[in-house]
Amino acid sequence: MTSQNFDIDRARRDTPACTRTTHFNNAGASLMPVPVFEAMQRYLQSEFEIGGYETAALYRAQLNQFYSSAAKLLNCQADEVAFIENATRAWNMAFYALKFEPGDKILTTVSEYGSNVIAYIQQARRFGVEVIFVPDDATGQIDTQALAQLIDSRVKLISITHVPTGGGLINPAAEVGRIARENNILFLLDACQSVGQMPIDVQAIGCDMLSFTGRKYLRGPRATGLLYVRKSLLLDLEPPLLDQHAAELLSATEYAIREDAKRFENWEQFFAGKYALGVAINYALDWGLESIQTRVNYLANYLRDCLRAIDGVTVTDEGVEQCGIVTFVSSRNSPAEIKANLAAKHINVSTSEGSGNLVSFQQRGLTEVVRASVHYFNTEAEIDGLIDCLKSID
């Protein structure tokens, strides 16, 4: 499908930076559209003019609407949503709220994000937890049959990254969720790279906890993130950090933690970012996540086809289902050299080093790849320009 009905003129009109820069770093931080930038600008202008507390009071309704917008995005309830300052901290707040005991097992993916693996190892050292990397299948995604075979009474958590940072695959989260539900095992999903470029339904996926960022495919500001926690699980999880927003001090010796997902929040927040992220969520919903996914997948597949036609270039994406993240290497130039050459021509890409997907990269013999992540405001002409530049690099 070529997404011919997609209103690319509107998308680029709302993204004025497109006239100056070709942006293929949307999996790092996308370009904010005009409505999102103007929302944050309005909020900060108000803080400048009347003060921070006063602006928060003035925007109370809009700040509260963030939760209902996020709930619509994820198909959950508003009280299952927490605003967190970034995706890593959102993930950490859920993970470190889990109570591990010696002998517990964590099942994860070979392509797991490096920061998550560090957290697993830390808890393994603290509590004697065993971390098990479920092998990939022949396509490079998590082998769900192997996952099912690894289930036993000691498995406390299944925790996977939906879309790995250093490749284009989409792990089969719904199938993982089915296995987790059938075995009554908690399921934590890192959706940092997937939310905003495809529909995400926590009911259909079956995850108990989910984290993501605002700055990537949702096109929101940096320093914004979100945590979803299933309502029936909330009261069983005590956050690793509490303040007077997350809990109420009752006496010199007692406190009570609030019963909704805001127990994972801080009192002090990036309120301008929170307001703008709510606008970004509504902006994505207005486009329609199915339409966004169709457009993004079309552009990504077009890019992969063009890359494969260049001698010496190898596309390194894996998986049955792939997304807007396209990774590749060249036999002629290092990823860093390619990035620098493209940047000189106002084309933004990123490189992904082993630290982000260390276990996967080590198994695959990779050290670094070029990552070109497309979004719906990109065009075939921009991709053609990228390809021409790649061919011209000495």
N, C-alpha and C positions, 0 to 999 in steps of 0.2 A: 504493500500500500504506500503510495507516495504522499499522502496527506495533502492532496491538492486543494481541499476545502479549508485548509488552515489559513487564517488571516495573518500572513507573514508581515504585511504592511503595518498592521496594528502592533504586532509584536515588536517590530523594529522602531516604530514611532515611539513606543513606550520605553525603548532602550536606546537613548540618544548616543551612548558610547559606541554603538555599532558603527557610527560614521567615522570613528577615529581608530578603532581597535577591532581586530578579529579575535574574539574571546572563545578559546577552547579550553578553558580552565574552570568549567562549571562544577566539577566535582571537588575543586578546591574551594572556591568562592565564586558564585555567579555574579552577574551584574544586576544590581537592584533596578527594577522598573520604576518609572516616574512616580506612580501612586505610592509605592513603598518609601522611596526617598523623600517625597514631599510629606508623608505622614510623620516620619522621624524628624524631619526639619521643623514641622509645625510644633511637635511636642517639645523639642529642644528650645525653640524660640519662646515657647510659653514658659519653660523653666528659666530662661534668660530674663524674661520680663517680670514674672510674678513669683518665682521660687519653685523649688523642687516639690516640697510637700503640697503646696497649693496647686501645682499642676496635676499631681497625682489625684488630688480630690476633684479637680475639674474634669479629669478624664476617667473618673472611676467607672462609669458605664462601659466605655470603650475597652478599658483594661480588663474588666470582667468578661466582656464579649470574646476576648482571646480564647477563653476556655471552651465556649460553645462552638467557636470556629474550629478549634483543634479537634473537638469531639466529632464534628461533622467530617473532618478530613480523615479521621481514623476509624469512624464508626464505633465510637465508644460513648461513655457518659462524661459530662463536663467535670464531675468530681473525681474522675479517674486520671486527670491531667494535671501535671505540675510544670510550671515554667522554671527552667534551670539555665544557668549562665552559659553553658555550652554542652555539647553532646557527650563529651567524655565525662564531665562531672555528673550529667544525668545518668549515664550508664553506671558510674561508680556509686551513686547514691542508692541505686537498686541492688547492685551486686554486693556491696559491703553491708547491706541490711540483712543479708542472708546469714543464717547461723550454721556454720559448718562444724562438723565433728570429725575426729580421726577416722579414717577409712572411707569417708564420703568421696564420691567421684564427680568430676565435672567433665562432661563430654562436649567437645568443641570441634571446630573445623581446621583443616590444614591451612586454609586461607584466612585464618582469623587475624583481626587487626592487632598490631603489636602491643598497643597500650592495654588491650584486654588480656593478652597473654601474660603481660607483666603482673597484672592483678591476680590472675589464676596462680601464678608461681608464688606470689607473696602469700596468698591464703594457704597454698599447699605447704609452705614452710612454717606458717603460723600454727596450722591445725592438723597437719598430716593428711591433707586432701590429695587425692590422686587426679592429675590432669591427663585426660586421654584425648588424643587427636584422632577423630574419626577419619579413616582414609577417604580419599577422593574416588569417584568412579572413573570410568575411562574418559569421560568428557571434562573432568576437572572440578566438577561440583561435588558437594558432600554426598557420599554413598549412603543413601537412606537404608538400604538393606543391611549394610555393615553397622549403621547406627542402631537399628532394631536388634541386631544380634549382640550388641554390647550392653544392652539394658540388663541390669540386675538390681537387686534390692539396695545396693550401695550407691546407685546413681542419684545424686541430690539435685543436679542441675544440668540442663542442656542449654548451652549458650553459643550462639553462632552470629556471624556477620552476614547480613542479607546480601549485600553487594560489596565484595572486597575492594579495598582502595586501589590495589595494583592490578586490576584486571576487569574484564567486561562481563563476567558471569553474574547470574542471579541465582543464588542458592535456593533450593525448593523449600521455602519456609513453611508453606502450608502442609507439606508432607511431614516435615519435622514436627510441626505442631500436632498433627494427628498422632504420631508416635508418642509424643510427650503426654497427650491427653489420655491415650489408651493405657499408659503406664503410670499415670498420676505423678508425673515429674514436672517440676517447674521449668519454664521455657523463657529465656531472656533473649530478645532479638535486638541486635545493633542494626538499626535501619538508617544510619547516618547518610549513606549514599543513595538510598532508594526513595525515601519520602520526597515527593515533589516531582519525580520523573515518571511515576507510575502509581496506580491506585494501591492504597494500603488499607486493608480491612483487618483490624485486629481480631474480629470475631471469626472471619474466614481463616485467618492464619492460625489462630489458636494460641497466640503467645500470651504469657502472663505479664510480661514487662517488655517495654519497647522504648528505645531512645533514638533521638535524631537531633540534627542541628538546623538552624534557620538559614545559614549562609550559603548552603550549597544549592540543590535543585529547587528549593522553595523560593530562592532569590530574596531572602530576607537579610537583615544586617548581621554582622559578626557579633560574637558574644551573646548569642541567643540559642537556646536549646529547649527540648521538651522531653518529659518522661511520662509514659503511660504505665499505670499499674492497675491490674484487674481489681475491681472493687472487693471481691470476696477474699482477696489476698492482702489488702491494705492493712488491716488490723494486725496481721501476723508479722509485719515488717516494721521494725524500729529503725529509723534512719540512723546512719552513723554520726550525723551532726544534727543538733537541734538548736533552735533559738526561740525567741518569744513570738515568732510567727508560726513556727511549726508546732509549738507546744505552749501550754499555759502554766505558769508557776502558781501553784495552789497554796503553798506554805513554804516554810524554811526547809522542808524535807520532801516535798511532793510536787510533782508536775503531771499534767495530762496532755498526751499528744493528740492533736486534732485527728479526726476520723477520715478526712478526705486526702487526696493525693498531695495537697498543699503541705502536708507534713514533711515532704521532701524539699520544700522551698526554703529560701532565706527571706528574712524581712526586707533587707536591702537588695534591690533588684535594678537591672538596667531597664527602667520603665519606658524610656523612649524606644528601646529595642523591642520590648514586649509589645508595645502598641503597634510598632511597624511590622513585627512578625505576624500579628493578627491580620493586618492588612495584606501581607504577603500570602497568608493562607487563603484568605477570601479571594485574592487575585488568582491564585492557582485554581481554586474551586470554580471560579467564573470561566476560566478556560476549559475546565473539565480535565480530570487526570487521565481519562482514556484518550482524549484527543492529544494531550501532551505526550503520552507514551507512544502513540502512533507516530507522531512527528519526530520525536527523539530517536526512536528505533530506525525509522527510515533514514535519517541523516547518518546515524552511526553505521548502519550497514553500507550506505553509500561510501562512507569514509573507509571502511574496511576493504571494500572492493577496490577502491583506488589505491590504497596502500599495497595491497597484494600484487598490483600490476607494476610496482617499482622493483627493479632488480636490487637485491641486497637487503630489502626490507622484509621483516617477518612480523606478522601480527601475533601477539602473545596472549590474546583473549582466550578464555576457556568457557566451558559450560554449555548446557543444552539451550538455555534461554540467556540471551545477552542484552545489554542495556546501552546507555549513552556513553559509557566509559570505554574508550578505545586505546589499547596499549600496543606498543611496537618497539622493535629494536632495528638498528641498521648495521650492516657489516662494515660500512664506510666511516661512520661517525658515532661518537658516544652520545648517549642521551643528553648529557650536559651541553655538548657542542651543538646539537640540534636545537635545544631550547634557546641557547644564546643567539644562534643564527636567525631563528624565527622571531625572537623578541626584537631584534634589530629591524625587522620588517613589520613591527606592530602586530604580530601574531602571538597570542598568549597560549602556551601549553605548560604543562608541568612535567616533572620527572618523579617517578616513584622508586624509591630505594628499598633495599631489603628490609629496613626497619619496620615498614608498614605491613608487610606480608612476609616476614622473615622465614617462617617455617615453609611456606609454599615456595618462595623464591629459592631456598636452599635445595629443596627437593627437585625443582625444575632447572637448576643450574643458572638462575638469573641473579644478577646483582643490581641492575637498574634498568628501567624501561621509560620510554616517553609515554606520557598519558595525555591524550587529547580527548576531552570530554565535551560533547556537544549538548546544546539545548535548543529549544524550539525556535528561538530567534535567529539561530544560525541558518546559513543558506548553502545550497550546492556550490554557488560561486565562491563562497569563502573556503569551502573544502577544496575546490579546484586550485585556489590560490595557495593553500597550504601545500598541496601536492606539488605544484610548480616550484615552490621554494625548496622543498625537500630534494627535488631532482637537481636543483642548481647548486646545492651545497657541495663544496669540493671535499 
